[in-house]
Amino acid sequence: QVQLVESGGGLVQPGGSLRLSCAASGSIFRFSTMAWYRQAPGKQRELVAHISSGGISTNYADSVKGRFTISRDNVKKTVDLQMNSLKPEDTAVYYCNLEWAGHIYWGQGTQVTVSS
């Protein structure tokens, strides 16, 4: 069974930075692709960033390119999202996502609020 636990959310001023972390349990982490999604109030959940199982390939939503960086540690079984130059429109609940062999798992989400 896979469990994903996010941490690192909070309130930050525009232009500030936050680092989200997702810790995974189970033995399939290093074989899995990982991603961060977010969902703002009244909007659909959207992909923010994606990283391949080996960490070589990454993809980002256009809205966060150049500001966010996804990374993973297959020994610690964690995936992080470094968020810089945050904007009010980045306010959302951020979810960690694991995909492996057609199975999809989600974390419980962590709130990020960008406001002065």
Summary of the structure (lengths in Angstrom):
residues: 116
radius of gyration: 13.4
end to end distance: 40.3
largest distance: 42.6
contacts: 340
relative contact order: 0.32
helix: 5%
strand: 52%
